């Protein structure tokens, strides 16, 4: 039997079904076009991606059916990050874990941010869910702005489960890598149970199409804790406004900005271990 080939792990992408099959939330903050698992594979496989982490988009709220359908079709090469609220039953959590869900996604916004009403589960649910996630080996994935992290740092530092911060903390690149929020993120990365996704550069940048203003943030994260970083494409780039970045360009930026010794570690090794992918087969 041949060993399963392991290439790059795309640690952040979404699957969007046709609206007539799986309706989206009425109060969603944006309406993405359909984005199938097959289209993700066709886009990412030529870049060397063999495994992936399907992330629940906010447009589905806590209805994880599209996510679970993708995992079922993933052939063991996909795991997921779902969305649940504090009222979720133990049976549902167990079912998600058995299906390959490794974490749950929540968000923390400033008061008045319209995205807070757009389908994200608020971080306030974490206190009740934390022990139940720990029992099942699940982590918290947090969508927030790094400028809010100083107020959250103490809570995240004592988390009983790993905390994965989306999209480099969504730090606006124009603020650079030295502002208070970024310093809090780097400290959490070095000293706390925190991981960071190197993803979403296009959403941070004011310098498309090269996104050079994001590079100092990328490099600061590399310097802090390369063993707690993973890469994600953020495909299909469901931005409420602006042009979609080419996925191949984002992957090339990761390679250009990351020293060769760290590329495989961040692009594959860290993710395979953290997300507990099961490799089948033995060397030929």
DRENTOR-518010 format. One record per atom (N, C-alpha, C, O): x, y, z. Coordinates in steps of 0.05 Angstrom, whole numbers, padded with zeros to 5 digits, always signed. Atoms other than C-alpha are relative to their C-alpha. Example, Ala and Ser with C-alpha at 12.3 -4.5 7.8 and 13.67 -1.06 7.14 Angstrom:
residues 2
+00018-00024+00000
+00246-00090+00156
+00018+00024+00000
+00039+00024+00013
-00016-00024-00001
+00273-00021+00143
-00015+00022+00014
-00005+00044+00018
end
This chain:
residues 284
+00017-00024+00000
+00000+00000+00000
+00017+00025+00000
+00037+00027+00015
-00015-00025+00001
+00025+00069-00018
-00009+00019+00022
-00033+00020+00029
+00008-00020-00020
+00027+00123+00035
-00015+00023-00014
-00010+00030-00037
+00015-00023+00010
-00022+00180+00025
+00019+00024-00004
+00035+00030+00014
-00017-00023+00005
+00012+00240-00007
-00009+00024+00016
-00033+00030+00016
+00006-00024-00015
+00015+00300+00038
+00014+00024-00012
+00039+00024-00013
-00011-00025+00011
+00025+00368+00007
-00006+00023+00018
-00003+00021+00042
+00007-00023-00015
+00002+00436+00028
-00028-00004+00013
-00045-00017+00001
+00026+00000-00013
-00056+00444+00077
-00011+00028-00001
+00001+00047+00009
+00014-00025+00001
-00104+00500+00062
-00018+00001+00025
-00038-00012+00027
+00013+00000-00026
-00127+00517+00133
-00023+00019+00003
-00034+00023+00025
+00023-00018-00001
-00182+00566+00115
-00012+00003-00027
-00002+00019-00043
+00016-00005+00024
-00232+00560+00059
-00029-00006+00006
-00035-00020+00026
+00028+00003-00004
-00307+00561+00052
-00013-00015-00023
-00003-00013-00046
+00017+00012+00021
-00358+00520+00014
-00027+00013+00002
-00039+00015+00023
+00025-00014+00001
-00420+00557-00008
-00018-00015-00019
-00011-00019-00043
+00019+00015+00016
-00480+00518-00034
-00019+00018-00015
-00021+00042-00009
+00021-00016+00014
-00533+00541-00083
-00022+00007+00020
-00030-00010+00036
+00020-00010-00020
-00584+00582-00045
-00026-00015+00000
-00039-00016+00020
+00025+00016+00000
-00642+00539-00068
+00003-00027+00013
-00018-00040+00018
-00004+00025-00015
-00611+00479-00034
+00004+00004+00029
-00006-00010+00046
-00005-00006-00028
-00586+00510+00030
-00002+00030+00005
+00016+00045-00001
+00005-00029-00004
-00616+00578+00048
+00020+00013+00019
+00029+00000+00038
-00018-00016-00018
-00571+00631+00080
-00018+00015+00019
-00042+00018+00016
+00014-00016-00020
-00590+00673+00140
-00012+00025-00012
+00000+00037-00030
+00013-00025+00010
-00639+00729+00127
+00016+00025+00008
+00016+00044-00007
-00014-00024-00010
-00596+00777+00168
+00029+00000-00006
+00044+00014+00008
-00029+00002+00007
-00529+00761+00135
+00010+00027-00008
-00005+00044-00018
-00012-00026+00007
-00480+00818+00123
+00009+00001-00029
+00016+00022-00039
-00007+00001+00028
-00464+00796+00052
-00012-00026-00012
-00021-00043+00002
+00011+00024+00014
-00487+00745-00001
+00021-00010-00019
+00024+00001-00041
-00020+00011+00018
-00432+00703-00031
-00012-00017-00022
-00034-00027-00020
+00008+00017+00022
-00437+00667-00097
+00006-00029+00008
+00023-00034+00025
-00006+00029-00005
-00438+00590-00097
+00030-00005-00004
+00042+00006-00023
-00028+00008+00002
-00369+00560-00086
+00002-00029+00008
+00001-00035+00032
+00002+00029-00005
-00366+00485-00092
+00027-00011+00009
+00048+00001+00005
-00024+00014-00007
-00316+00436-00063
+00016-00007-00024
+00041-00005-00023
-00015+00006+00024
-00298+00416-00133
+00015+00024-00011
+00037+00021-00021
-00013-00024+00009
-00282+00488-00151
+00025+00006+00017
+00045+00015+00007
-00023-00004-00018
-00237+00494-00090
+00023-00019-00008
+00046-00011-00010
-00020+00019+00007
-00201+00430-00110
+00014+00008-00027
+00038+00005-00030
-00011-00007+00026
-00192+00454-00182
+00018+00024+00002
+00037+00027-00013
-00016-00024-00004
-00163+00520-00157
+00025-00005+00016
+00047+00004+00009
-00022+00004-00018
-00118+00495-00101
+00018-00023-00006
+00042-00022+00000
-00017+00024+00006
-00094+00427-00124
+00024+00006-00018
+00046-00004-00012
-00024-00006+00016
-00049+00457-00178
+00022+00014+00016
+00045+00015+00007
-00020-00013-00017
-00014+00496-00123
+00013-00019+00019
+00032-00011+00034
-00012+00020-00018
+00003+00432-00086
-00016-00006+00025
-00006-00020+00043
+00017+00004-00023
-00054+00432-00036
-00013-00028-00002
-00025-00035-00022
+00012+00027-00001
-00076+00361-00016
-00020-00002+00023
-00037-00020+00021
+00017+00002-00023
-00113+00374+00050
-00012+00028+00006
-00001+00048-00002
+00012-00026-00006
-00159+00428+00076
-00017+00001+00025
-00025-00020+00035
+00017-00005-00023
-00198+00458+00133
-00023+00017-00009
-00020+00041-00016
+00024-00014+00008
-00269+00477+00115
-00011+00016+00024
-00016+00005+00045
+00009-00018-00022
-00292+00537+00157
-00028+00010-00005
-00035+00018-00027
+00028-00009+00002
-00365+00554+00170
-00001+00030-00005
+00010+00045+00011
+00003-00029+00005
-00381+00621+00138
-00023+00011+00016
-00042-00004+00023
+00021-00012-00017
-00424+00670+00177
-00027-00001-00013
-00048+00001+00001
+00026-00001+00013
-00479+00668+00124
-00018-00023+00007
-00042-00022+00002
+00016+00023-00008
-00501+00600+00150
-00006-00001+00030
-00019-00019+00040
+00005+00001-00029
-00501+00618+00224
+00010-00026+00012
+00032-00035+00007
-00007+00025-00013
-00502+00554+00264
-00012-00024-00015
-00013-00046-00004
+00009+00022+00017
-00531+00512+00208
+00024-00011-00015
+00033+00000-00035
-00025+00011+00010
-00472+00467+00192
-00003-00021-00022
+00016-00036-00027
+00005+00022+00019
-00503+00423+00138
+00018+00001-00024
+00027-00020-00033
-00017-00002+00024
-00462+00450+00080
+00028-00009+00008
+00041-00024-00007
-00026+00008-00010
-00398+00441+00121
+00001-00030+00003
+00021-00043-00006
+00000+00029-00005
-00416+00370+00141
-00001-00016-00026
+00011-00037-00029
+00001+00013+00026
-00433+00351+00069
+00027+00001-00013
+00035-00019-00026
-00027-00001+00012
-00364+00375+00047
+00019-00019+00014
+00034-00032+00000
-00018+00018-00015
-00329+00336+00102
-00006-00029-00009
+00013-00045-00011
+00007+00027+00008
-00367+00273+00082
+00012-00008-00027
+00018-00031-00032
-00010+00005+00027
-00342+00280+00011
+00030+00004-00001
+00042+00000-00022
-00028-00006+00000
-00271+00297+00032
+00019-00023+00000
+00043-00019-00004
-00018+00023+00001
-00244+00227+00034
+00022-00001+00021
+00043-00012+00016
-00020-00001-00021
-00207+00240+00099
+00021+00022-00003
+00038+00025+00014
-00019-00022+00005
-00169+00299+00069
-00010+00027+00010
+00003+00047+00007
+00012-00025-00010
-00215+00351+00100
-00008-00004+00029
-00018-00025+00037
+00012-00002-00026
-00231+00371+00171
-00015+00027+00000
-00013+00042-00019
+00016-00024+00000
-00276+00427+00193
+00001+00017+00025
+00010+00008+00046
+00005-00018-00023
-00289+00487+00238
-00029+00009-00003
-00036+00022-00022
+00028-00005+00001
-00363+00493+00253
-00008+00024+00016
+00010+00038+00027
+00010-00021-00017
-00407+00544+00288
-00023-00011+00017
-00041-00024+00007
+00021+00008-00019
-00448+00528+00350
-00004+00021+00021
+00014+00037+00026
+00004-00018-00022
-00479+00568+00405
-00001-00015+00026
+00002-00039+00027
-00002+00012-00026
-00482+00555+00479
-00022-00021+00005
-00019-00038+00023
+00023+00019-00004
-00548+00516+00473
+00004-00026-00015
-00013-00043-00014
-00005+00025+00015
-00517+00462+00428
-00001-00024+00019
+00009-00023+00041
+00002+00024-00016
-00532+00392+00454
+00026-00015-00001
+00042-00012-00019
-00023+00018+00000
-00479+00342+00473
+00000-00018-00024
+00021-00024-00035
+00002+00019+00023
-00505+00296+00419
+00009+00014-00025
+00023+00002-00042
-00008-00013+00024
-00495+00349+00366
+00030+00005+00000
+00044+00001-00020
-00029-00003-00001
-00425+00365+00390
+00015-00026-00006
+00035-00026-00020
-00012+00026+00005
-00408+00291+00390
-00001-00007-00030
+00018-00017-00041
+00003+00005+00028
-00435+00285+00320
+00019+00016-00017
+00030+00006-00037
-00019-00017+00014
-00393+00343+00296
+00028-00011+00002
+00043-00012-00017
-00027+00011-00004
-00330+00314+00327
+00004-00025-00017
+00025-00029-00028
-00003+00025+00015
-00343+00246+00295
+00001+00005-00030
+00014-00010-00045
-00001-00007+00029
-00353+00280+00227
+00026+00013-00009
+00031+00016-00032
-00026-00012+00007
-00284+00312+00231
+00002+00029+00007
+00021+00043-00002
-00002-00027-00009
-00299+00379+00262
+00021+00002+00023
+00019-00012+00042
-00021-00002-00019
-00238+00402+00301
-00003+00025+00018
+00011+00028+00038
+00002-00024-00016
-00261+00470+00327
-00026+00014-00007
-00041+00006-00024
+00024-00016+00005
-00317+00521+00331
+00008+00029-00003
+00028+00039+00009
-00007-00028+00007
-00316+00592+00304
-00019+00020+00015
-00043+00016+00015
+00014-00022-00012
-00337+00654+00343
+00012+00026-00008
+00033+00027-00021
-00010-00026+00008
-00327+00728+00335
-00004+00020+00022
-00021+00017+00040
+00001-00022-00019
-00315+00790+00376
+00004+00026-00015
+00024+00031-00028
-00001-00025+00014
-00331+00859+00348
-00003+00024+00019
-00012+00020+00042
+00007-00024-00014
-00335+00930+00372
-00030+00004+00001
-00044-00004-00017
+00028-00006-00002
-00403+00953+00396
-00009+00016-00025
+00005+00035-00032
+00010-00014+00023
-00444+00975+00337
+00010-00010-00027
+00000-00001-00048
-00010+00011+00026
-00405+00936+00284
-00023-00016-00012
-00033-00035+00001
+00023+00015+00012
-00459+00911+00235
+00006-00030-00004
-00013-00045-00006
-00006+00029+00003
-00422+00845+00227
-00009-00016+00024
-00012-00041+00022
+00008+00014-00024
-00441+00828+00298
-00028-00013-00002
-00035-00031+00012
+00027+00010+00005
-00512+00816+00273
-00001-00018-00024
-00023-00026-00033
+00000+00013+00026
-00491+00778+00211
+00004-00030+00001
+00010-00042-00020
-00001+00029-00001
-00490+00706+00235
+00023-00012+00016
+00023-00036+00020
-00021+00010-00017
-00427+00700+00277
-00010-00006+00028
-00028+00008+00038
+00005+00006-00028
-00432+00667+00345
+00018+00018+00017
+00042+00019+00012
-00017-00019-00016
-00409+00719+00396
+00018-00015+00020
+00012-00037+00029
-00020+00013-00018
-00348+00703+00439
-00012-00004+00028
-00002-00021+00043
+00012+00004-00026
-00393+00709+00500
-00009-00029+00005
-00012-00037+00028
+00008+00028-00003
-00415+00637+00486
+00023-00018+00009
+00018-00041+00017
-00023+00017-00006
-00345+00612+00499
+00002-00010+00028
+00010-00033+00033
-00002+00008-00028
-00348+00611+00574
-00016-00026+00006
-00006-00044+00019
+00017+00024-00004
-00405+00560+00573
+00010-00024-00016
+00008-00047-00007
-00008+00021+00018
-00376+00520+00516
+00028-00011+00006
+00034-00034-00001
-00028+00008-00003
-00303+00517+00537
+00004-00027+00011
+00019-00043-00001
-00006+00027-00010
-00305+00455+00581
-00010-00022-00018
+00001-00044-00019
+00011+00020+00019
-00348+00418+00530
+00018-00003-00024
+00021-00025-00035
-00019+00002+00022
-00299+00435+00475
+00025-00015+00008
+00036-00032-00006
-00024+00014-00010
-00241+00412+00518
-00004-00030+00001
+00015-00045-00005
+00006+00028-00002
-00274+00345+00529
+00002-00014-00027
+00008-00038-00028
+00001+00012+00027
-00278+00334+00454
+00025+00007-00017
+00026+00001-00041
-00025-00007+00015
-00209+00360+00435
-00005+00021-00021
+00010+00022-00041
+00006-00021+00019
-00239+00420+00399
+00013+00026+00009
+00017+00031+00032
-00012-00026-00006
-00208+00489+00394
-00020+00022-00006
-00041+00017-00018
+00015-00024+00007
-00236+00559+00389
+00014+00014-00023
+00038+00019-00022
-00011-00017+00021
-00227+00597+00324
-00014+00027+00003
-00038+00029+00003
+00010-00027-00006
-00235+00672+00335
+00004+00019-00023
+00027+00024-00032
+00000-00021+00020
-00253+00724+00283
-00002+00027+00015
-00023+00032+00027
+00000-00025-00014
-00235+00792+00311
+00020+00019-00013
+00034+00012-00032
-00019-00020+00008
-00194+00855+00301
+00021+00001+00022
+00014+00003+00046
-00021+00000-00020
-00127+00855+00336
-00001+00024+00019
+00010+00022+00041
+00002-00023-00017
-00141+00924+00364
-00018-00006+00025
-00017+00009+00044
+00017+00007-00023
-00192+00890+00410
+00014-00021+00018
+00003-00027+00039
-00013+00021-00015
-00142+00838+00435
+00011+00008+00028
+00010-00008+00046
-00010-00006-00027
-00112+00877+00493
-00021-00004+00022
-00014-00013+00044
+00021+00004-00020
-00179+00874+00529
-00008-00029+00003
-00019-00037+00023
+00007+00028-00001
-00187+00800+00513
+00024-00018+00009
+00020-00041+00014
-00025+00016-00003
-00115+00778+00526
-00001-00018+00025
+00006-00041+00023
+00000+00016-00024
-00124+00755+00598
-00018-00024-00002
-00012-00046+00007
+00018+00023+00004
-00184+00712+00580
+00011-00021-00019
+00009-00045-00013
-00011+00019+00019
-00151+00681+00520
+00024-00015+00012
+00029-00038+00006
-00024+00012-00011
-00087+00668+00559
-00007-00024+00018
+00009-00043+00020
+00007+00022-00018
-00124+00623+00608
-00019-00020-00012
-00031-00037+00001
+00018+00019+00013
-00164+00585+00556
+00010-00028+00004
+00034-00034+00004
-00006+00028-00003
-00167+00511+00567
+00003-00015-00027
+00011-00038-00028
-00003+00012+00027
-00168+00498+00492
+00017+00019-00017
+00019+00043-00011
-00014-00018+00018
-00125+00525+00436
-00018+00021-00012
-00042+00016-00016
+00015-00022+00012
-00147+00591+00406
+00014+00007-00027
+00038+00014-00027
-00011-00006+00026
-00136+00602+00331
-00012+00027-00009
-00036+00031-00011
+00009-00027+00009
-00139+00675+00309
+00000+00001-00030
+00019-00005-00044
+00004-00002+00029
-00166+00686+00239
+00017+00022-00012
+00021+00043+00000
-00009-00021+00018
-00130+00724+00185
+00020+00020+00012
+00016+00045+00010
-00021-00017-00011
-00069+00750+00222
-00011+00021+00019
+00001+00043+00022
+00012-00020-00018
-00115+00785+00271
-00015+00022-00014
-00024+00041-00002
+00013-00021+00016
-00146+00825+00214
+00011+00028+00007
-00003+00048+00007
-00013-00025-00006
-00096+00879+00232
+00002+00017-00025
+00014+00009-00044
-00003-00017+00024
-00103+00937+00183
+00030+00006-00005
+00044+00016+00013
-00029-00002+00006
-00036+00939+00148
+00010+00029+00004
+00034+00032+00010
-00009-00028-00003
-00034+01015+00151
+00010+00007+00028
+00024+00026+00032
-00009-00005-00028
-00023+01010+00227
+00027-00012+00005
+00039-00006+00026
-00027+00012-00004
+00041+00970+00217
-00001-00023+00019
-00022-00033+00027
-00002+00023-00018
+00066+00915+00262
+00006+00007+00029
+00012-00010+00045
-00009-00008-00027
+00080+00956+00324
-00022+00011+00018
-00016+00020+00040
+00021-00012-00016
+00012+00980+00349
-00008-00019+00023
+00000-00042+00024
+00006+00015-00025
-00017+00957+00416
-00014-00027-00006
-00008-00047+00007
+00014+00025+00005
-00063+00905+00386
+00018-00021-00011
+00016-00045-00004
-00019+00019+00011
-00008+00873+00346
+00020-00010+00022
+00027-00034+00022
-00017+00009-00022
+00037+00871+00408
-00014-00020+00017
-00002-00039+00026
+00015+00019-00015
-00019+00836+00445
-00002-00027-00014
+00001-00048-00002
+00001+00025+00015
-00026+00785+00389
+00026-00015+00001
+00026-00039+00004
-00026+00013-00001
+00048+00771+00388
+00006-00012+00027
+00017-00034+00029
-00004+00011-00027
+00050+00761+00463
-00017-00025+00004
-00008-00045+00014
+00018+00024-00002
-00010+00713+00460
+00012-00023-00016
+00010-00046-00008
-00012+00021+00017
+00025+00675+00404
+00025-00012+00013
+00029-00037+00012
-00024+00010-00013
+00090+00669+00443
-00006-00014+00026
+00007-00034+00032
+00002+00009-00028
+00063+00656+00513
-00027-00014+00006
-00029-00028+00026
+00026+00012-00006
-00010+00633+00508
-00006-00024-00018
+00011-00033-00032
+00008+00023+00015
-00049+00576+00477
-00010+00008-00028
-00030-00003-00038
+00010-00014+00024
-00056+00617+00413
+00015-00008-00025
+00040-00010-00025
-00011+00004+00027
-00045+00600+00339
-00011+00022-00017
-00031+00035-00011
+00009-00021+00018
-00052+00648+00281
+00001-00011-00029
+00019-00026-00037
+00001+00007+00028
-00073+00637+00209
+00012+00022-00017
+00004+00045-00015
-00011-00019+00020
-00030+00670+00156
-00018-00001-00024
-00015-00017-00043
+00021+00000+00021
-00089+00686+00112
-00013+00028-00001
-00008+00044+00017
+00015-00024+00002
-00132+00743+00089
+00016+00025-00006
+00007+00047+00001
-00016-00023+00005
-00077+00789+00066
-00015+00022-00016
-00011+00046-00011
+00015-00019+00017
-00123+00822+00015
-00019+00017+00017
-00025+00040+00009
+00018-00015-00017
-00170+00843+00071
+00014+00019+00019
+00001+00037+00030
-00015-00017-00017
-00115+00876+00110
+00013+00023-00015
+00018+00045-00004
-00018-00017+00015
-00080+00912+00054
-00015+00024-00013
-00038+00023-00020
+00008-00023+00017
-00087+00980+00021
+00017+00002-00025
+00018+00022-00038
-00020-00002+00021
-00035+00962-00031
-00003-00024-00020
+00017-00036-00027
+00004+00021+00021
-00066+00912-00080
+00013+00010-00026
+00014+00034-00030
+00003+00029-00002
-00046+00875-00120
+00024-00014+00013
+00024-00038+00016
-00023+00013-00012
+00022+00864-00087
-00002-00005+00030
+00012-00022+00041
+00005+00003-00028
-00002+00872-00015
+00026+00003+00017
+00028-00010+00038
-00026-00002-00014
+00069+00893+00006
-00003+00012+00028
+00014+00007+00045
+00003-00012-00026
+00042+00932+00065
-00007-00021+00022
-00006-00015+00046
+00006+00022-00019
+00022+00865+00098
+00025-00015+00008
+00025-00029+00029
-00024+00016-00006
+00092+00837+00096
+00012+00004+00028
+00019-00016+00040
-00011-00003-00027
+00116+00868+00162
-00016-00015+00021
-00005-00024+00041
+00017+00015-00019
+00057+00836+00198
+00006-00029-00003
+00010-00043+00018
-00007+00028+00005
+00072+00769+00166
+00027-00007+00013
+00030-00027+00027
-00026+00006-00011
+00145+00774+00186
+00001+00002+00030
+00016-00013+00043
+00001-00001-00030
+00129+00795+00258
-00011-00026+00011
-00002-00036+00032
+00012+00025-00009
+00086+00733+00265
+00020-00023-00003
+00022-00040+00015
-00020+00021+00004
+00141+00689+00236
+00021+00001+00022
+00030-00020+00032
-00021-00003-00020
+00191+00717+00286
-00010-00008+00028
+00005-00018+00044
+00011+00005-00026
+00144+00707+00345
-00002-00030+00007
+00008-00039+00028
+00005+00028-00007
+00126+00633+00340
-00007-00015-00026
-00031-00021-00030
+00006+00014+00025
+00132+00597+00273
-00013-00027+00004
-00026-00038-00014
+00012+00026-00006
+00110+00532+00307
-00030+00002+00005
-00043-00019+00008
+00028-00004-00005
+00041+00562+00318
-00014+00016-00022
-00033+00030-00017
+00012-00014+00023
+00026+00588+00249
-00008-00021-00020
+00005-00042-00024
+00009+00017+00023
-00014+00556+00192
-00008+00019-00022
-00012+00043-00018
+00007-00017+00024
-00031+00581+00122
-00028-00007-00009
-00036-00030-00008
+00026+00005+00011
-00099+00590+00092
-00005+00018-00024
+00005+00041-00025
+00005-00016+00024
-00123+00614+00024
-00022+00020+00003
-00022+00041-00010
+00025-00015-00003
-00189+00644+00048
-00017-00001-00025
-00034+00016-00030
+00017+00004+00023
-00219+00618-00017
-00029-00005+00008
-00033-00017+00029
-00001-00014+00026
-00267+00637-00049
+00001+00031+00003
-00008+00045-00015
-00005-00029-00004
-00249+00706-00020
-00027+00015+00000
-00032+00032-00017
+00027-00010-00002
-00319+00724+00001
+00000+00028+00012
-00011+00032+00034
-00001-00027-00009
-00306+00798+00008
-00025+00015-00006
-00035+00014-00028
+00024-00015+00006
-00367+00843+00016
+00004+00022-00021
-00015+00029-00035
-00006-00021+00020
-00332+00895-00028
+00029-00004-00010
+00045-00016+00004
-00027+00002+00011
-00270+00900-00072
+00004-00024-00018
-00013-00042-00018
-00006+00022+00019
-00238+00855-00123
+00011-00024+00015
+00024-00022+00035
-00010+00024-00012
-00224+00783-00106
+00030-00004-00008
+00037-00001-00031
-00028+00005+00006
-00149+00768-00101
+00004-00027-00014
-00011-00045-00007
-00006+00027+00012
-00121+00712-00145
+00012-00018+00021
+00031-00011+00035
-00010+00019-00020
-00110+00651-00101
+00029-00007-00004
+00044-00008+00015
-00028+00007+00005
-00045+00634-00135
+00019+00022+00008
+00041+00017+00017
-00016-00023-00009
-00019+00704-00120
+00004-00001+00030
+00026+00004+00040
-00003+00001-00029
-00033+00695-00046
+00019-00022+00008
+00034-00019+00027
-00018+00022-00006
+00003+00628-00045
+00029+00008-00006
+00047+00001+00009
-00026-00009+00007
+00062+00659-00081
+00011+00020+00020
+00035+00019+00027
-00009-00019-00020
+00065+00715-00030
+00010-00015+00025
+00030-00007+00037
-00008+00016-00023
+00068+00664+00026
+00028-00011-00004
+00045-00010+00014
-00026+00011+00006
+00128+00632-00008
+00021+00022+00000
+00044+00018+00010
-00020-00022+00002
+00162+00698-00023
+00007+00012+00027
+00029+00020+00032
-00004-00013-00026
+00153+00724+00048
+00010-00019+00022
+00016-00010+00044
-00007+00020-00021
+00171+00659+00085
+00026-00013-00006
+00029-00024-00028
-00025+00013+00006
+00242+00633+00091
-00003-00029-00006
-00021-00042+00006
+00003+00028+00009
+00251+00565+00058
-00002-00020+00023
-00019-00038+00022
+00003+00020-00021
+00262+00527+00124
-00027-00001+00013
-00035-00021+00025
+00026-00001-00014
+00194+00549+00149
-00024-00006-00019
-00046-00009-00009
+00023+00003+00018
+00152+00540+00086
-00014-00027+00004
-00039-00027+00007
+00013+00026-00004
+00139+00465+00095
-00012-00002+00027
-00033-00014+00031
+00010+00002-00027
+00131+00472+00169
-00027+00014+00003
-00045+00003+00015
+00024-00015-00003
+00078+00525+00165
-00021-00009-00021
-00045-00010-00015
+00019+00008+00021
+00047+00503+00099
-00011-00028+00003
-00031-00034-00009
+00009+00028-00002
+00040+00430+00120
+00003-00011+00028
-00017-00019+00040
-00005+00014-00025
+00072+00403+00183
-00016+00009+00024
-00028-00007+00038
+00015-00011-00022
+00041+00449+00234
-00029-00008-00002
-00042-00017+00018
+00029+00005+00004
-00028+00440+00205
-00007-00030+00002
-00027-00037+00014
+00006+00029-00001
-00025+00364+00197
-00001-00009+00029
-00018-00025+00036
+00000+00008-00028
-00008+00358+00271
-00023+00013+00016
-00037+00000+00031
+00020-00014-00016
-00055+00412+00299
-00028-00010-00007
-00044-00013+00012
+00027+00008+00008
-00116+00390+00259
-00004-00030+00001
-00026-00040-00006
+00002+00029-00004
-00101+00316+00271
-00010-00014-00024
-00029-00031-00023
+00007+00015+00024
-00106+00292+00200
+00011-00028+00003
+00033-00033+00014
-00007+00028-00001
-00104+00217+00196
+00012-00009-00026
-00002-00010-00046
-00013+00009+00025
-00053+00193+00145
-00002-00030-00003
+00005-00045+00015
+00004+00028+00005
-00070+00126+00115
+00022-00012-00017
+00035+00003-00032
-00020+00014+00017
-00025+00075+00083
+00027-00001+00013
+00032+00013+00032
-00027+00003-00009
+00047+00056+00093
+00018+00005-00024
+00010+00003-00047
-00018-00004+00023
+00108+00073+00051
+00001-00023-00019
+00001-00046-00011
+00000+00021+00021
+00110+00036-00014
+00026-00016+00001
+00030-00034-00015
end
